[in-house]
Amino acid sequence: MTEARARPGIELSPGALTAAGVGSLALGTVASWSDLLLVVGGRVVPGWGVSAVLFALALVLWRIFVRARRRGEAVLLSVVRPGWLRPATVLLIVAAVSGIAWGALDDLISDARYYVLRPTGPGGCTAVVRETSFLVIGNGEAYAVGRTGLALGEAGSWVVDDGYRPVAAGTYKLDWERDGGLLVVSGSGTDPVVRGGMTDIDCGW
């Protein structure tokens, strides 16, 4: 009996590991340059954080692949990989690292703060807010997070004068109905909301 027949499942592992690694890199790249965020245990993980986790997973899978290749544990490990795989992987790595660095730097420079608002709405729909302040402008984005804990993009945004943060200051109101919620933020007497301020929180029931 040949080695390939004696160990029928192993020869599939290189392709599976390669696909998983490249897939993780691709997802990480998309996450790092998108507006998504994740809520886990009441804590907010921004898109660049999700991307960093996926990037680390891809590196782990790639390390496993390299070790398996060196040990010669799989028959098909000696098969030459497609020529496009290496440059595509390098491009994904560069894009993912750039996105992670840019997102983390943006949060740092703008002093981003994330808030999980209470109460939650029907079906566990949750409003999450990201507030930033840079120079004399305050910005805010609201996200609708459903049962999965994932928001694929912002539901609405606003701009406030003089770096004011309505959610941090408590000058907001969140009301829930059967079909969704409404988040209304308000400025102060000297720092008004100059754009936006009303956001529908819809988790897509």
Backbone as JSON, one array per atom type, in Angstrom:
{
  "sequence": "MTEARARPGIELSPGALTAAGVGSLALGTVASWSDLLLVVGGRVVPGWGVSAVLFALALVLWRIFVRARRRGEAVLLSVVRPGWLRPATVLLIVAAVSGIAWGALDDLISDARYYVLRPTGPGGCTAVVRETSFLVIGNGEAYAVGRTGLALGEAGSWVVDDGYRPVAAGTYKLDWERDGGLLVVSGSGTDPVVRGGMTDIDCGW",
  "N": [[0.85, -1.2, 0.0], [0.59, 2.2, -0.87], [2.08, 5.29, 0.4], [0.38, 7.44, 0.02], [-2.11, 6.19, -0.11], [-2.21, 5.01, 2.36], [-2.36, 7.13, 4.03], [-4.69, 8.9, 3.53], [-5.9, 11.35, 4.12], [-4.0, 13.27, 4.6], [-2.7, 14.37, 2.38], [-4.37, 16.36, 1.54], [-4.13, 18.44, 3.24], [-2.12, 20.56, 2.76], [-3.19, 22.21, 0.66], [-5.58, 22.94, 1.9], [-4.66, 24.31, 4.16], [-3.24, 26.37, 2.93], [-5.31, 27.68, 1.53], [-6.88, 28.45, 3.71], [-5.11, 30.14, 5.04], [-4.59, 32.19, 3.12], [-7.22, 33.01, 2.78], [-7.81, 34.0, 5.35], [-6.04, 36.14, 5.4], [-7.13, 37.69, 3.34], [-9.7, 38.27, 4.38], [-8.87, 39.65, 6.65], [-7.64, 41.86, 5.49], [-9.81, 43.14, 4.22], [-11.34, 43.71, 6.5], [-9.66, 45.5, 7.85], [-9.75, 47.82, 6.32], [-12.36, 48.62, 6.38], [-15.58, 49.68, 7.78], [-16.4, 48.02, 9.76], [-17.19, 46.54, 12.96], [-16.84, 44.67, 16.03], [-18.61, 43.26, 18.73], [-17.84, 41.83, 21.71], [-18.61, 40.14, 24.56], [-19.59, 42.5, 25.69], [-17.63, 44.31, 25.11], [-16.02, 46.42, 22.73], [-14.57, 45.63, 19.65], [-12.69, 47.16, 17.33], [-12.6, 47.51, 13.68], [-9.9, 47.33, 12.78], [-8.81, 45.88, 14.84], [-10.13, 43.42, 14.62], [-9.09, 42.71, 12.17], [-6.4, 42.41, 12.87], [-6.5, 40.1, 14.45], [-7.35, 38.19, 12.55], [-5.19, 38.35, 10.84], [-3.12, 37.4, 12.48], [-4.05, 34.79, 12.78], [-3.77, 33.87, 10.16], [-0.98, 33.91, 9.93], [-0.32, 31.93, 11.78], [-1.47, 29.64, 10.56], [0.05, 29.61, 8.24], [2.55, 29.11, 9.3], [2.19, 26.55, 10.3], [1.85, 25.21, 7.9], [4.41, 25.53, 6.75], [5.99, 24.1, 8.57], [4.91, 21.53, 8.25], [5.65, 21.07, 5.65], [8.42, 21.0, 5.83], [8.81, 18.72, 7.4], [7.87, 16.85, 5.71], [5.39, 15.58, 5.79], [3.23, 15.29, 4.17], [2.15, 14.05, 1.05], [1.6, 15.69, -1.16], [2.93, 18.01, -0.59], [5.18, 18.6, -1.98], [4.38, 19.55, -4.36], [4.45, 22.13, -6.75], [3.47, 25.39, -5.95], [0.94, 27.63, -7.26], [2.12, 30.24, -9.43], [1.05, 32.75, -8.99], [0.41, 32.86, -6.35], [2.33, 33.6, -4.39], [3.07, 36.45, -4.93], [0.47, 37.5, -4.67], [-0.1, 36.9, -2.03], [1.85, 38.44, -0.73], [0.99, 41.02, -1.41], [-1.48, 41.05, -0.1], [-0.62, 40.84, 2.55], [0.81, 43.25, 2.87], [-1.28, 45.09, 2.43], [-3.03, 44.4, 4.52], [-1.46, 44.86, 6.86], [-0.96, 47.58, 6.53], [-3.57, 48.6, 6.69], [-4.27, 47.85, 9.33], [-2.37, 49.3, 10.81], [-3.04, 51.92, 10.03], [-5.7, 52.15, 10.98], [-5.35, 51.77, 13.77], [-3.66, 53.93, 14.33], [-5.3, 56.07, 13.63], [-7.35, 55.83, 15.54], [-5.82, 56.37, 17.78], [-4.75, 58.99, 17.37], [-7.08, 60.53, 17.11], [-8.21, 60.09, 19.52], [-10.16, 58.0, 19.95], [-13.17, 56.72, 21.3], [-15.21, 54.09, 22.43], [-18.59, 53.12, 22.85], [-21.01, 51.03, 24.28], [-24.32, 51.18, 24.11], [-27.04, 51.31, 26.41], [-30.55, 50.87, 27.11], [-30.72, 47.61, 25.44], [-32.32, 46.78, 22.31], [-35.28, 45.19, 20.86], [-34.85, 41.69, 20.29], [-32.23, 41.76, 21.02], [-30.85, 43.74, 19.72], [-28.34, 46.16, 19.48], [-27.06, 49.39, 20.14], [-24.1, 50.89, 19.2], [-21.52, 53.21, 19.73], [-19.0, 55.24, 18.32], [-16.86, 57.73, 19.25], [-14.94, 60.57, 18.4], [-12.38, 63.1, 18.62], [-10.86, 65.82, 17.17], [-8.71, 68.47, 16.84], [-10.81, 71.16, 16.57], [-13.16, 69.86, 16.17], [-15.71, 67.52, 16.75], [-16.51, 64.17, 16.2], [-18.85, 61.55, 15.49], [-19.94, 58.17, 15.21], [-22.53, 55.85, 14.7], [-23.49, 52.45, 15.25], [-25.33, 49.55, 14.36], [-25.71, 46.67, 16.06], [-26.3, 43.32, 15.83], [-27.47, 39.98, 16.78], [-25.22, 38.48, 16.13], [-23.12, 39.98, 16.97], [-21.71, 41.52, 15.28], [-21.13, 44.39, 13.28], [-21.43, 45.56, 10.07], [-21.04, 48.02, 8.98], [-21.36, 51.6, 9.44], [-24.32, 53.05, 10.89], [-25.1, 55.63, 11.0], [-23.97, 59.09, 11.32], [-22.43, 61.99, 12.88], [-21.49, 65.46, 13.4], [-19.94, 67.61, 15.67], [-19.48, 70.82, 17.11], [-16.4, 72.22, 18.33], [-15.15, 69.92, 19.36], [-16.86, 68.53, 21.01], [-18.36, 65.79, 22.8], [-21.16, 64.13, 22.59], [-22.27, 61.61, 23.51], [-20.46, 60.77, 25.49], [-20.85, 62.87, 27.22], [-23.42, 62.46, 27.91], [-25.56, 63.64, 26.64], [-27.7, 62.59, 24.95], [-30.31, 60.59, 23.44], [-31.92, 57.49, 23.43], [-34.3, 55.62, 21.93], [-36.46, 52.82, 21.65], [-38.43, 50.95, 19.38], [-40.75, 48.51, 18.04], [-39.78, 47.94, 15.48], [-37.2, 48.87, 15.41], [-34.65, 51.23, 16.52], [-34.13, 54.67, 17.63], [-31.61, 56.95, 17.7], [-30.73, 59.93, 19.12], [-28.6, 62.61, 19.22], [-27.39, 65.41, 21.07], [-26.0, 68.68, 21.15], [-24.21, 71.09, 23.18], [-25.02, 74.28, 24.69], [-23.06, 75.99, 23.72], [-21.68, 74.39, 22.01], [-22.88, 73.22, 19.4], [-24.6, 70.62, 17.47], [-23.51, 70.28, 14.27], [-23.91, 68.83, 12.01], [-25.88, 66.06, 11.03], [-27.05, 63.87, 13.64], [-29.35, 62.44, 14.16], [-30.08, 59.06, 14.16], [-31.12, 56.05, 12.74], [-31.42, 52.96, 14.26], [-31.11, 49.94, 13.11], [-31.26, 46.54, 13.03], [-31.89, 44.8, 11.09], [-34.19, 43.07, 11.23]],
  "CA": [[0.0, 0.0, 0.0], [1.41, 3.4, -0.96], [1.93, 6.25, 1.48], [-0.79, 8.27, -0.26], [-3.3, 5.46, 0.25], [-2.2, 4.73, 3.79], [-2.67, 8.36, 4.76], [-5.45, 9.59, 2.49], [-6.37, 12.69, 4.48], [-2.93, 14.22, 4.82], [-2.32, 15.09, 1.19], [-5.26, 17.49, 1.32], [-3.86, 19.49, 4.21], [-1.43, 21.74, 2.26], [-4.12, 23.09, -0.03], [-6.54, 23.48, 2.87], [-3.96, 25.29, 4.98], [-2.94, 27.52, 2.08], [-6.56, 28.39, 1.3], [-7.29, 29.07, 4.97], [-4.2, 31.24, 5.31], [-4.87, 33.28, 2.19], [-8.56, 33.5, 3.1], [-7.72, 34.82, 6.56], [-5.39, 37.4, 5.01], [-8.09, 38.46, 2.56], [-10.7, 38.8, 5.31], [-8.22, 40.65, 7.49], [-7.43, 43.07, 4.69], [-11.11, 43.79, 4.08], [-11.72, 44.23, 7.81], [-8.81, 46.63, 8.24], [-10.1, 49.01, 5.56], [-13.81, 48.78, 6.39], [-16.16, 50.3, 8.97], [-17.01, 47.01, 10.62], [-16.7, 46.36, 14.33], [-17.34, 43.47, 16.68], [-18.84, 43.38, 20.17], [-17.63, 40.54, 22.38], [-18.69, 40.28, 26.01], [-19.82, 43.89, 26.06], [-16.49, 45.13, 24.71], [-15.99, 46.7, 21.29], [-13.33, 45.38, 18.92], [-12.79, 47.88, 16.06], [-12.25, 46.75, 12.49], [-8.48, 47.05, 12.71], [-8.55, 44.82, 15.82], [-10.59, 42.18, 13.99], [-8.11, 42.42, 11.14], [-5.18, 41.93, 13.52], [-6.75, 38.71, 14.85], [-7.34, 37.38, 11.33], [-3.81, 38.35, 10.35], [-2.38, 36.47, 13.34], [-4.51, 33.44, 12.42], [-3.16, 33.53, 8.88], [0.42, 33.61, 10.18], [-0.27, 30.62, 12.44], [-1.74, 28.63, 9.54], [1.19, 29.56, 7.33], [3.63, 28.47, 10.05], [1.88, 25.11, 10.31], [2.12, 24.74, 6.54], [5.86, 25.46, 6.56], [6.5, 22.98, 9.37], [4.5, 20.29, 7.61], [6.46, 20.9, 4.43], [9.78, 20.62, 6.22], [8.79, 17.36, 7.91], [7.48, 15.96, 4.63], [4.3, 14.75, 6.28], [2.17, 15.14, 3.17], [2.65, 13.7, -0.27], [1.45, 16.79, -2.1], [3.67, 19.2, -0.18], [6.24, 18.86, -2.95], [3.79, 20.12, -5.57], [4.74, 23.55, -6.87], [2.29, 26.23, -5.79], [0.74, 28.53, -8.39], [3.02, 31.39, -9.43], [0.4, 33.99, -8.53], [0.1, 32.8, -4.93], [3.28, 34.36, -3.59], [2.85, 37.91, -5.02], [-0.85, 37.85, -4.13], [0.03, 36.84, -0.58], [2.63, 39.61, -0.31], [0.13, 42.19, -1.53], [-2.46, 40.97, 0.98], [0.06, 41.14, 3.81], [1.09, 44.69, 2.89], [-2.55, 45.8, 2.58], [-3.57, 44.15, 5.86], [-0.64, 45.56, 7.84], [-1.2, 49.03, 6.36], [-4.9, 48.91, 7.23], [-4.23, 47.73, 10.78], [-1.6, 50.44, 11.33], [-3.8, 53.14, 9.81], [-6.83, 52.16, 11.89], [-4.87, 51.98, 15.13], [-3.15, 55.29, 14.42], [-6.45, 56.98, 13.59], [-7.98, 55.77, 16.87], [-4.92, 57.0, 18.74], [-4.66, 60.44, 17.13], [-8.38, 61.16, 17.34], [-8.67, 59.69, 20.86], [-11.46, 57.34, 19.75], [-13.76, 56.01, 22.44], [-16.34, 53.28, 21.99], [-19.62, 52.96, 23.88], [-22.13, 50.13, 24.04], [-25.42, 51.88, 24.78], [-28.11, 50.55, 27.05], [-30.82, 49.42, 27.02], [-30.74, 47.02, 24.11], [-33.65, 46.74, 21.72], [-35.86, 43.86, 20.6], [-33.96, 40.73, 19.66], [-30.83, 41.99, 21.4], [-30.23, 44.77, 18.88], [-27.56, 47.04, 20.34], [-26.46, 50.58, 19.53], [-22.71, 51.11, 19.58], [-21.08, 54.53, 19.26], [-17.57, 55.62, 18.32], [-16.7, 59.18, 19.29], [-13.57, 61.06, 18.25], [-12.22, 64.54, 18.71], [-9.59, 66.26, 16.57], [-8.69, 69.94, 16.76], [-12.04, 71.77, 17.13], [-14.31, 69.12, 15.63], [-16.04, 66.23, 17.34], [-17.22, 63.29, 15.27], [-19.43, 60.36, 16.07], [-20.58, 57.2, 14.32], [-23.36, 54.86, 15.39], [-23.54, 51.15, 14.6], [-26.37, 48.64, 14.82], [-25.1, 45.36, 16.27], [-27.32, 42.29, 16.07], [-27.13, 38.8, 17.6], [-23.88, 37.98, 15.81], [-22.12, 40.85, 17.58], [-20.95, 42.16, 14.22], [-21.72, 45.46, 12.48], [-20.66, 45.62, 8.84], [-20.87, 49.41, 8.59], [-22.03, 52.54, 10.32], [-25.73, 53.33, 10.62], [-25.24, 57.08, 10.9], [-22.85, 59.85, 11.88], [-22.7, 63.38, 13.19], [-20.36, 66.33, 13.66], [-20.26, 68.57, 16.73], [-18.49, 71.89, 17.19], [-15.48, 72.36, 19.46], [-14.73, 68.64, 19.89], [-17.81, 68.04, 22.02], [-18.73, 64.39, 22.68], [-22.5, 64.02, 23.18], [-22.5, 60.36, 24.23], [-19.65, 60.82, 26.7], [-21.45, 63.86, 28.12], [-24.77, 62.02, 28.26], [-26.59, 64.45, 25.97], [-28.28, 61.82, 23.87], [-31.52, 59.84, 23.8], [-32.09, 56.28, 22.62], [-35.64, 55.05, 22.07], [-36.68, 51.61, 20.87], [-39.77, 50.52, 18.99], [-40.73, 47.13, 17.56], [-39.05, 47.78, 14.23], [-35.87, 49.46, 15.49], [-34.44, 52.29, 17.5], [-33.76, 55.99, 17.15], [-30.61, 57.59, 18.54], [-30.67, 61.37, 18.89], [-27.56, 63.25, 20.01], [-27.56, 66.85, 21.19], [-24.82, 69.41, 21.59], [-24.44, 71.98, 24.32], [-25.38, 75.63, 24.26], [-21.95, 76.6, 23.0], [-21.12, 73.41, 21.07], [-24.03, 72.58, 18.76], [-24.43, 69.62, 16.42], [-23.51, 71.01, 13.0], [-24.37, 67.94, 10.94], [-26.39, 64.79, 11.52], [-27.6, 63.93, 14.99], [-30.42, 61.46, 14.31], [-29.67, 57.81, 13.51], [-31.97, 54.87, 12.9], [-30.68, 51.75, 14.63], [-31.87, 48.83, 12.52], [-30.44, 45.34, 12.94], [-32.35, 44.0, 9.97], [-35.09, 41.99, 11.62]],
  "C": [[0.89, 1.25, 0.0], [1.14, 4.32, 0.21], [0.68, 7.09, 1.29], [-2.06, 7.56, 0.14], [-3.37, 5.2, 1.75], [-2.61, 5.94, 4.59], [-3.47, 9.28, 3.85], [-5.82, 11.01, 2.84], [-5.28, 13.73, 4.49], [-2.63, 15.03, 3.57], [-3.22, 16.27, 0.89], [-4.93, 18.68, 2.22], [-3.11, 20.7, 3.65], [-2.36, 22.73, 1.56], [-5.1, 23.74, 0.92], [-5.89, 24.57, 3.71], [-3.66, 26.55, 4.18], [-4.2, 28.36, 1.85], [-7.02, 29.11, 2.55], [-6.41, 30.27, 5.29], [-4.47, 32.44, 4.42], [-6.25, 33.88, 2.45], [-8.56, 34.39, 4.32], [-7.07, 36.17, 6.25], [-6.36, 38.3, 4.25], [-9.15, 39.08, 3.46], [-10.1, 39.87, 6.2], [-7.99, 41.95, 6.76], [-8.73, 43.85, 4.53], [-11.52, 44.44, 5.4], [-10.95, 45.48, 8.17], [-9.17, 47.92, 7.52], [-11.6, 49.28, 5.52], [-14.27, 49.43, 7.68], [-16.76, 49.28, 9.92], [-16.44, 47.07, 12.04], [-17.4, 45.16, 14.95], [-17.5, 43.74, 18.17], [-18.76, 41.99, 20.79], [-17.66, 40.77, 23.9], [-18.87, 41.71, 26.47], [-18.68, 44.82, 25.71], [-16.44, 45.26, 23.19], [-14.6, 46.42, 20.73], [-13.45, 46.09, 17.58], [-12.32, 47.03, 14.89], [-10.78, 46.4, 12.41], [-8.07, 45.97, 13.73], [-8.98, 43.46, 15.29], [-9.58, 41.75, 12.93], [-6.82, 41.86, 11.74], [-5.32, 40.47, 13.95], [-6.69, 37.79, 13.64], [-5.93, 37.26, 10.75], [-2.95, 37.38, 11.16], [-2.76, 35.02, 13.03], [-3.86, 32.98, 11.13], [-1.68, 33.17, 9.07], [0.6, 32.25, 10.85], [-0.47, 29.49, 11.43], [-0.55, 28.48, 8.59], [2.38, 28.88, 8.0], [3.43, 26.96, 10.1], [2.19, 24.5, 8.95], [3.62, 24.54, 6.32], [6.45, 24.29, 7.34], [6.15, 21.64, 8.74], [5.33, 20.02, 6.36], [7.86, 20.42, 4.78], [9.83, 19.17, 6.71], [8.43, 16.36, 6.83], [6.35, 15.05, 5.02], [3.21, 14.53, 5.24], [2.77, 14.91, 1.8], [2.64, 14.88, -1.21], [2.18, 18.04, -1.69], [4.75, 19.57, -1.19], [5.7, 19.47, -4.24], [4.05, 21.62, -5.61], [3.45, 24.36, -6.77], [2.16, 27.17, -6.98], [1.63, 29.76, -8.29], [2.39, 32.66, -8.88], [0.23, 34.03, -7.02], [1.02, 33.68, -4.1], [3.09, 35.87, -3.73], [1.49, 38.34, -4.47], [-0.81, 37.87, -2.61], [0.77, 38.06, -0.05], [1.77, 40.87, -0.35], [-0.91, 42.22, -0.41], [-1.83, 41.32, 2.33], [0.32, 42.64, 3.94], [-0.2, 45.48, 3.13], [-3.12, 45.63, 3.98], [-2.79, 44.92, 6.92], [-0.86, 47.07, 7.76], [-2.54, 49.43, 6.95], [-4.94, 48.86, 8.74], [-3.52, 48.94, 11.39], [-2.39, 51.74, 11.18], [-4.97, 53.25, 10.78], [-6.42, 52.43, 13.32], [-4.37, 53.41, 15.32], [-4.28, 56.31, 14.44], [-7.16, 57.0, 14.94], [-7.14, 56.49, 17.91], [-4.92, 58.52, 18.6], [-5.97, 61.15, 17.47], [-8.97, 60.82, 18.7], [-10.06, 59.05, 20.78], [-11.89, 56.6, 21.02], [-15.04, 55.33, 21.97], [-17.3, 53.06, 23.16], [-20.68, 51.97, 23.41], [-23.31, 50.68, 24.83], [-26.45, 50.9, 25.34], [-29.34, 51.43, 27.18], [-30.69, 48.93, 25.58], [-32.18, 46.97, 23.61], [-34.17, 45.33, 21.55], [-34.87, 42.95, 19.89], [-32.5, 40.94, 19.99], [-30.12, 43.01, 20.55], [-29.57, 45.82, 19.8], [-27.0, 48.22, 19.55], [-25.06, 50.77, 20.09], [-22.24, 52.42, 18.96], [-19.57, 54.65, 19.35], [-17.5, 57.14, 18.26], [-15.23, 59.54, 19.21], [-13.56, 62.58, 18.36], [-10.86, 64.91, 18.14], [-9.67, 67.76, 16.3], [-9.98, 70.49, 17.36], [-13.3, 71.06, 16.63], [-14.48, 67.8, 16.38], [-16.86, 65.42, 16.36], [-17.76, 62.07, 16.01], [-20.03, 59.47, 15.0], [-21.36, 56.21, 15.17], [-23.44, 53.59, 14.57], [-24.68, 50.33, 15.2], [-25.79, 47.24, 14.88], [-26.18, 44.35, 16.64], [-26.8, 41.13, 16.9], [-25.72, 38.29, 17.33], [-22.78, 38.79, 16.49], [-21.32, 41.64, 16.57], [-21.77, 43.25, 13.53], [-20.85, 45.65, 11.26], [-20.42, 47.05, 8.35], [-21.63, 50.32, 9.52], [-23.47, 52.79, 9.9], [-25.97, 54.82, 10.46], [-24.07, 57.78, 11.55], [-23.27, 61.28, 12.16], [-21.4, 64.13, 13.45], [-20.79, 67.39, 14.66], [-19.13, 69.58, 16.83], [-17.62, 71.74, 18.45], [-15.13, 71.01, 20.12], [-15.65, 68.05, 20.94], [-18.21, 66.59, 21.73], [-20.08, 64.16, 23.37], [-22.72, 62.76, 24.01], [-21.71, 60.34, 25.53], [-20.25, 61.78, 27.72], [-22.86, 63.48, 28.55], [-25.88, 62.82, 27.63], [-27.1, 63.73, 24.73], [-29.51, 61.09, 24.38], [-31.66, 58.67, 22.85], [-33.45, 55.68, 22.93], [-35.8, 53.86, 21.15], [-38.16, 51.4, 20.59], [-39.66, 49.08, 18.49], [-39.83, 46.93, 16.35], [-37.66, 48.43, 14.25], [-35.78, 50.56, 16.52], [-34.08, 53.6, 16.84], [-32.8, 56.61, 18.17], [-30.52, 59.06, 18.15], [-29.61, 61.96, 19.8], [-27.76, 64.76, 19.98], [-26.25, 67.48, 21.65], [-25.13, 70.21, 22.84], [-24.81, 73.36, 23.8], [-24.3, 76.31, 23.46], [-21.34, 75.68, 21.95], [-22.25, 72.64, 20.39], [-23.63, 71.47, 17.78], [-24.55, 70.35, 15.08], [-23.92, 70.13, 11.82], [-24.8, 66.61, 11.53], [-27.03, 64.94, 12.89], [-28.73, 62.95, 15.24], [-30.07, 60.2, 13.5], [-30.67, 56.71, 13.79], [-31.09, 53.66, 13.2], [-31.52, 50.56, 14.2], [-30.94, 47.64, 12.34], [-30.92, 44.37, 11.87], [-33.23, 42.84, 10.35], [-35.99, 41.61, 10.44]]
}
